[in-house]
Amino acid sequence: MAITSVGEDAHRVDALLDLGKAERLADGVARLSGAQAESMMWACTSGSFVFGPDGARQQVDQVALAAGVPASSTSIAFVDALQYLGIHRVAVAASYPADVAAHFVTFLSASGAVVVAMGSHDIVTAAEVGLLTPDEVVEMVRAADHPDAEAVLVPDTAMHTLGIIDRLESAAGKPVLTANAVTVWKGLQLIGPVPRLPGLGTLFRTAR
């Protein structure tokens, strides 16, 4: 995962466009030049989807070219995970303000996904998101879910979800795809078959 610098920690479109600009990504790749990585992920959902599908693809193409290894991003990983699981209708449980979350909905819609419900929580900084308790995350997923949704997406990498994905899926009664889980999954998929891993939900139980 690329280690990038951060300007302003803010879930605002202008700050996110600055966060995901080419210079920051290039610097992150340079910092990992000795890591001997076999794949690289731009592990930021909002810092990629605000650029739109074409811009997000340009980001990962630039990272791949600079790193010399396959690359992707969290936003693209969400799209790929939905296609992998054959899921079309989703609900979104977003920590972001509504205007930022709307960019994620647009990004998903461009890939063919249908967003049937979206919950936003007006949390401005990633630092604040990182303070959410497991119970608060579970409630966020429950509140955003919709009977017509085949899965619930949780798009913030600052949210601590890897340890509670099975709990989230039990609460929703359906697959829950979180930013950190799809990032790990895609990073592994870029270099070969993804192993089945317990505790990481439907996506890793159906690995093939």
Residue frames as qw, qx, qy, qz and C-alpha x, y, z in Angstrom:
[[0.000, 0.888, 0.459, 0.000, 0.00, 0.00, 0.00],
 [0.411, 0.535, -0.027, 0.738, 1.39, 3.37, -1.00],
 [0.407, -0.590, -0.393, 0.576, 2.40, 5.65, 1.87],
 [0.253, 0.642, 0.293, 0.662, 1.24, 9.08, 0.77],
 [0.143, -0.056, -0.338, 0.928, 1.42, 12.50, 2.32],
 [0.061, -0.719, -0.692, -0.027, -1.78, 14.19, 3.47],
 [0.095, 0.434, 0.027, 0.896, -2.61, 17.85, 3.08],
 [0.405, -0.232, 0.318, -0.826, -5.79, 18.66, 5.00],
 [0.021, -0.162, -0.981, 0.108, -7.64, 15.83, 6.73],
 [0.397, 0.314, 0.269, -0.820, -11.10, 16.72, 5.49],
 [0.364, 0.357, 0.841, 0.182, -13.91, 14.96, 3.70],
 [0.312, 0.772, 0.097, -0.546, -14.37, 17.86, 1.29],
 [0.819, 0.518, 0.214, 0.125, -14.09, 17.49, -2.45],
 [0.299, 0.893, -0.293, 0.165, -11.31, 20.07, -2.79],
 [0.409, -0.655, 0.623, -0.124, -9.24, 18.45, -0.04],
 [0.849, 0.020, 0.529, -0.011, -9.80, 14.99, -1.52],
 [0.698, 0.706, 0.016, 0.116, -8.74, 16.12, -4.99],
 [0.038, 0.845, -0.502, 0.181, -5.55, 17.41, -3.41],
 [0.681, -0.403, 0.596, -0.135, -5.08, 14.16, -1.49],
 [0.844, 0.187, 0.496, 0.079, -5.27, 12.04, -4.63],
 [0.402, 0.865, -0.207, -0.218, -3.23, 14.22, -6.95],
 [0.883, 0.379, -0.231, 0.150, -0.48, 12.65, -9.03],
 [0.220, 0.680, -0.523, 0.464, 2.39, 14.20, -7.09],
 [0.571, -0.463, 0.503, -0.455, 1.27, 12.67, -3.80],
 [0.979, 0.072, 0.133, -0.138, 0.81, 9.24, -5.35],
 [0.695, 0.572, -0.343, 0.270, 4.22, 9.41, -7.01],
 [0.087, -0.651, 0.571, -0.492, 5.78, 10.31, -3.67],
 [0.808, -0.271, 0.373, -0.366, 4.05, 7.36, -2.03],
 [0.949, 0.302, -0.079, 0.048, 5.39, 4.99, -4.66],
 [0.411, 0.678, -0.463, 0.396, 8.89, 6.40, -4.21],
 [0.421, -0.580, 0.522, -0.462, 8.75, 5.79, -0.47],
 [0.893, -0.094, 0.394, -0.197, 8.08, 2.11, -1.15],
 [0.563, 0.672, -0.447, -0.177, 10.80, 1.71, -3.76],
 [0.145, 0.461, -0.860, 0.164, 12.71, -0.79, -1.64],
 [0.651, -0.137, 0.497, -0.557, 9.73, -2.80, -0.44],
 [0.038, 0.159, -0.934, -0.318, 9.79, -5.35, -3.29],
 [0.566, 0.278, 0.474, -0.615, 6.00, -5.24, -3.50],
 [0.269, 0.122, 0.867, 0.401, 4.32, -7.49, -6.06],
 [0.004, 0.690, 0.581, 0.432, 1.24, -5.27, -6.26],
 [0.161, -0.073, -0.301, 0.937, 0.31, -1.83, -5.01],
 [0.091, -0.705, -0.692, -0.128, -2.97, -0.33, -3.82],
 [0.029, -0.335, 0.091, -0.937, -4.01, 3.31, -3.54],
 [0.316, -0.383, -0.842, 0.212, -5.83, 2.59, -0.30],
 [0.089, 0.301, 0.297, -0.902, -8.16, 5.56, -0.20],
 [0.288, 0.554, 0.775, 0.097, -11.76, 5.41, -1.34],
 [0.127, 0.910, 0.298, -0.260, -12.71, 9.08, -1.36],
 [0.173, -0.718, 0.395, 0.547, -9.31, 10.13, -2.73],
 [0.227, -0.053, 0.816, 0.530, -10.07, 8.09, -5.83],
 [0.221, 0.578, 0.779, 0.099, -13.82, 8.18, -6.45],
 [0.062, 0.824, 0.187, -0.531, -13.92, 12.00, -6.44],
 [0.085, -0.461, 0.566, 0.678, -11.87, 11.82, -9.65],
 [0.766, 0.368, -0.030, -0.526, -14.59, 9.78, -11.36],
 [0.954, 0.047, 0.291, 0.048, -14.07, 6.43, -13.10],
 [0.697, 0.636, -0.088, 0.319, -11.65, 7.74, -15.71],
 [0.025, -0.829, 0.403, -0.387, -9.63, 9.73, -13.20],
 [0.763, -0.453, 0.429, -0.171, -9.46, 6.77, -10.82],
 [0.939, 0.247, 0.158, 0.181, -8.14, 4.60, -13.65],
 [0.429, 0.784, -0.233, 0.382, -5.54, 7.22, -14.48],
 [0.429, -0.746, 0.426, -0.277, -4.41, 7.21, -10.85],
 [0.866, -0.247, 0.435, 0.007, -3.77, 3.47, -10.77],
 [0.806, 0.532, 0.045, 0.255, -2.18, 3.49, -14.22],
 [0.150, 0.857, -0.340, 0.358, 0.27, 6.12, -12.98],
 [0.616, -0.584, 0.490, -0.201, 1.00, 4.12, -9.82],
 [0.948, 0.087, 0.295, 0.076, 1.53, 0.92, -11.81],
 [0.635, 0.701, -0.103, 0.308, 3.85, 2.65, -14.25],
 [0.065, -0.826, 0.427, -0.361, 5.91, 4.25, -11.49],
 [0.677, -0.462, 0.526, -0.227, 6.04, 1.11, -9.34],
 [0.313, 0.415, -0.809, -0.275, 6.51, -1.41, -12.13],
 [0.054, 0.119, 0.974, -0.187, 3.88, -3.72, -10.59],
 [0.200, -0.542, -0.682, -0.449, 0.10, -4.13, -11.01],
 [0.026, -0.073, -0.438, 0.896, -1.89, -1.52, -9.13],
 [0.217, -0.603, -0.657, -0.398, -5.45, -0.65, -8.22],
 [0.099, -0.290, 0.324, -0.895, -7.37, 1.46, -5.71],
 [0.185, 0.191, 0.818, -0.511, -10.06, 0.98, -3.10],
 [0.521, 0.412, 0.115, -0.738, -12.79, 2.54, -5.25],
 [0.550, 0.365, -0.625, -0.417, -11.98, 0.28, -8.18],
 [0.103, 0.109, -0.966, 0.209, -11.74, -2.67, -5.80],
 [0.443, 0.247, 0.556, -0.659, -15.34, -2.07, -4.72],
 [0.645, 0.448, -0.205, -0.584, -16.49, -2.25, -8.33],
 [0.429, 0.356, -0.820, -0.132, -14.42, -5.36, -9.02],
 [0.118, -0.034, 0.898, -0.423, -15.66, -7.08, -5.84],
 [0.590, 0.319, 0.326, -0.667, -19.29, -6.45, -6.79],
 [0.651, 0.453, -0.440, -0.420, -18.70, -7.91, -10.24],
 [0.206, 0.311, -0.920, 0.123, -16.84, -10.87, -8.73],
 [0.223, 0.122, 0.832, -0.493, -19.76, -11.66, -6.41],
 [0.040, -0.379, -0.773, -0.506, -22.41, -10.97, -9.05],
 [0.108, -0.639, -0.569, 0.506, -24.01, -8.24, -6.93],
 [0.216, 0.490, 0.412, 0.737, -25.89, -5.39, -8.62],
 [0.312, -0.780, -0.242, -0.485, -28.11, -3.66, -6.02],
 [0.562, -0.041, -0.516, 0.645, -26.38, -2.14, -3.01],
 [0.315, -0.925, -0.198, -0.081, -26.84, 0.13, -0.03],
 [0.507, 0.454, -0.311, 0.663, -24.05, 2.49, 1.03],
 [0.572, -0.764, -0.247, 0.165, -23.16, 3.22, 4.67],
 [0.515, 0.542, -0.105, 0.656, -20.95, 6.28, 4.32],
 [0.479, -0.532, -0.345, 0.607, -19.23, 8.21, 7.07],
 [0.299, 0.092, 0.208, 0.927, -18.79, 11.18, 4.72],
 [0.278, 0.433, 0.216, -0.830, -20.94, 14.28, 4.34],
 [0.672, 0.482, 0.524, -0.203, -23.74, 13.77, 1.83],
 [0.460, 0.822, -0.186, -0.281, -22.11, 15.71, -1.02],
 [0.020, -0.576, 0.808, 0.126, -18.98, 13.55, -0.85],
 [0.523, 0.051, 0.838, -0.150, -20.96, 10.33, -0.48],
 [0.647, 0.634, 0.216, -0.365, -22.91, 11.30, -3.60],
 [0.291, 0.706, -0.588, -0.268, -19.67, 11.09, -5.60],
 [0.248, -0.228, 0.941, -0.033, -19.29, 7.46, -4.50],
 [0.605, 0.419, 0.592, -0.329, -22.85, 6.72, -5.59],
 [0.521, 0.758, -0.160, -0.358, -22.10, 8.26, -8.99],
 [0.035, 0.572, -0.807, -0.144, -18.89, 6.23, -9.25],
 [0.417, 0.021, 0.898, -0.143, -20.73, 2.99, -8.51],
 [0.608, 0.582, 0.368, -0.395, -23.57, 3.84, -10.87],
 [0.359, 0.728, -0.446, -0.376, -21.11, 4.39, -13.71],
 [0.055, -0.341, 0.935, 0.076, -19.99, 0.77, -13.26],
 [0.503, -0.141, -0.710, -0.472, -23.54, -0.54, -13.55],
 [0.224, -0.241, -0.822, 0.466, -24.30, -0.93, -9.84],
 [0.298, -0.646, -0.395, -0.582, -27.68, 0.27, -8.58],
 [0.157, 0.057, -0.612, 0.773, -27.56, 2.13, -5.27],
 [0.344, -0.565, -0.672, -0.332, -30.96, 1.59, -3.64],
 [0.474, -0.857, -0.202, -0.022, -30.15, 3.41, -0.39],
 [0.544, 0.391, -0.300, 0.679, -27.40, 5.65, 0.95],
 [0.514, -0.817, -0.240, 0.103, -26.72, 6.78, 4.48],
 [0.461, 0.524, -0.250, 0.671, -24.25, 9.60, 5.18],
 [0.618, -0.610, -0.420, 0.265, -23.04, 10.74, 8.58],
 [0.063, 0.951, -0.009, 0.303, -21.37, 14.12, 8.04],
 [0.740, -0.550, 0.124, 0.366, -18.07, 13.08, 9.64],
 [0.308, 0.932, -0.161, -0.102, -15.55, 15.58, 8.34],
 [0.065, 0.739, -0.671, 0.004, -12.18, 14.01, 9.17],
 [0.769, 0.147, -0.622, -0.020, -10.63, 10.57, 8.86],
 [0.150, 0.263, -0.722, 0.622, -9.32, 10.98, 12.41],
 [0.547, -0.091, 0.343, -0.758, -12.90, 11.16, 13.69],
 [0.846, 0.135, -0.346, -0.382, -13.92, 8.14, 11.64],
 [0.545, 0.280, -0.747, 0.258, -11.12, 6.14, 13.23],
 [0.139, -0.199, 0.651, -0.720, -12.69, 6.75, 16.64],
 [0.737, -0.110, -0.198, -0.637, -15.98, 5.06, 15.80],
 [0.465, -0.280, 0.793, -0.276, -16.67, 2.06, 18.02],
 [0.006, -0.034, -0.952, -0.305, -17.65, -1.35, 16.62],
 [0.160, 0.549, 0.756, -0.319, -21.18, -0.83, 17.94],
 [0.210, 0.691, 0.030, -0.691, -21.42, 2.50, 16.10],
 [0.120, 0.339, -0.727, -0.585, -20.23, 0.92, 12.86],
 [0.075, 0.257, 0.963, 0.037, -22.76, -1.91, 13.22],
 [0.195, 0.670, 0.526, -0.486, -25.54, 0.62, 13.75],
 [0.152, 0.586, -0.318, -0.729, -24.36, 2.62, 10.73],
 [0.064, 0.094, -0.897, -0.428, -24.64, -0.48, 8.55],
 [0.100, 0.453, 0.866, -0.189, -28.06, -1.40, 9.93],
 [0.170, 0.688, 0.273, -0.651, -29.36, 2.13, 9.37],
 [0.169, 0.517, -0.475, -0.691, -28.13, 2.27, 5.77],
 [0.197, 0.034, 0.956, 0.214, -29.42, -1.15, 4.73],
 [0.562, 0.232, -0.076, -0.790, -32.44, -1.61, 2.50],
 [0.787, 0.072, 0.574, -0.214, -34.53, -4.73, 1.77],
 [0.773, 0.627, 0.043, -0.081, -33.75, -4.45, -1.95],
 [0.103, 0.809, -0.579, -0.005, -29.98, -4.25, -1.41],
 [0.947, 0.097, -0.304, 0.044, -27.97, -7.40, -2.04],
 [0.708, -0.076, -0.308, 0.631, -25.02, -6.02, -0.06],
 [0.210, -0.970, -0.091, 0.079, -24.02, -3.06, 2.07],
 [0.666, 0.418, -0.138, 0.602, -20.88, -1.11, 1.18],
 [0.467, -0.842, -0.084, 0.255, -18.83, 0.73, 3.81],
 [0.685, 0.641, 0.019, 0.347, -16.43, 2.96, 1.87],
 [0.086, -0.927, 0.287, -0.224, -14.08, 4.62, 4.37],
 [0.768, 0.228, -0.507, 0.318, -10.60, 3.10, 4.87],
 [0.005, 0.474, -0.503, 0.723, -10.23, 5.07, 8.12],
 [0.762, -0.321, 0.104, -0.553, -13.02, 3.00, 9.66],
 [0.110, -0.378, 0.910, -0.132, -11.80, -0.02, 11.63],
 [0.811, 0.103, -0.006, -0.576, -13.81, -2.85, 10.08],
 [0.519, 0.359, -0.768, -0.108, -11.53, -5.81, 9.35],
 [0.047, 0.128, -0.896, 0.422, -12.06, -7.31, 12.79],
 [0.391, 0.256, 0.605, -0.645, -15.85, -7.06, 12.72],
 [0.347, 0.184, -0.559, -0.730, -16.89, -8.00, 9.18],
 [0.278, -0.214, -0.932, -0.088, -18.60, -11.23, 10.24],
 [0.025, -0.459, -0.629, 0.627, -20.48, -9.26, 12.89],
 [0.241, 0.372, -0.128, -0.887, -21.53, -6.67, 10.30],
 [0.356, 0.042, -0.764, -0.536, -22.77, -9.38, 7.95],
 [0.187, -0.329, -0.898, 0.225, -24.71, -11.04, 10.76],
 [0.084, 0.464, 0.385, -0.794, -26.34, -7.72, 11.61],
 [0.345, 0.384, -0.289, -0.806, -27.28, -7.03, 7.98],
 [0.759, 0.190, 0.592, -0.195, -28.07, -10.59, 6.99],
 [0.727, 0.675, 0.097, 0.079, -26.18, -10.12, 3.74],
 [0.738, 0.134, -0.030, 0.660, -22.67, -9.44, 2.44],
 [0.153, -0.972, -0.021, 0.175, -20.99, -6.32, 3.77],
 [0.745, 0.352, 0.014, 0.566, -18.05, -5.04, 1.74],
 [0.337, -0.892, -0.035, 0.301, -15.79, -2.65, 3.61],
 [0.343, 0.898, -0.275, -0.024, -13.06, -0.44, 2.22],
 [0.244, -0.660, 0.711, -0.008, -10.21, -2.20, 3.96],
 [0.744, 0.020, 0.666, -0.051, -11.46, -5.67, 3.06],
 [0.734, 0.647, 0.205, 0.003, -11.86, -4.95, -0.66],
 [0.147, 0.891, -0.429, -0.024, -8.45, -3.26, -0.68],
 [0.452, -0.446, 0.773, 0.003, -6.73, -6.33, 0.75],
 [0.772, 0.296, 0.558, -0.072, -8.72, -8.62, -1.55],
 [0.594, 0.804, 0.005, -0.038, -7.83, -6.65, -4.68],
 [0.049, -0.812, 0.581, 0.038, -4.17, -6.37, -3.75],
 [0.570, -0.217, 0.792, 0.010, -4.02, -10.15, -3.46],
 [0.738, 0.507, 0.432, -0.106, -6.06, -10.72, -6.62],
 [0.346, 0.878, -0.269, -0.192, -3.59, -8.66, -8.64],
 [0.015, 0.633, -0.773, -0.041, -0.88, -11.24, -8.01],
 [0.242, 0.086, -0.961, -0.104, -2.78, -14.52, -8.05],
 [0.516, -0.464, -0.668, -0.269, -5.65, -16.54, -6.57],
 [0.288, -0.549, 0.324, -0.714, -7.07, -15.06, -3.37],
 [0.281, -0.018, -0.929, 0.242, -7.00, -17.53, -0.47],
 [0.525, -0.630, -0.458, -0.343, -10.07, -18.19, 1.62],
 [0.232, 0.243, -0.544, 0.769, -9.58, -16.33, 4.87],
 [0.354, -0.588, -0.723, 0.079, -11.83, -16.77, 7.92],
 [0.278, -0.628, -0.382, 0.618, -13.36, -13.76, 9.61],
 [0.098, -0.301, 0.250, 0.915, -13.30, -11.49, 6.56],
 [0.519, 0.434, 0.243, -0.695, -16.82, -12.07, 5.31],
 [0.809, 0.444, 0.352, -0.158, -18.43, -13.30, 2.13],
 [0.441, 0.826, -0.324, -0.134, -15.79, -11.86, -0.19],
 [0.023, 0.592, -0.803, 0.065, -13.04, -14.02, 1.28],
 [0.649, -0.023, 0.714, -0.261, -15.26, -17.05, 1.85],
 [0.779, 0.544, 0.277, -0.141, -16.00, -17.19, -1.88],
 [0.011, -0.757, 0.552, 0.351, -12.38, -16.73, -2.95],
 [0.909, 0.220, 0.354, 0.030, -11.46, -18.91, -5.89]]
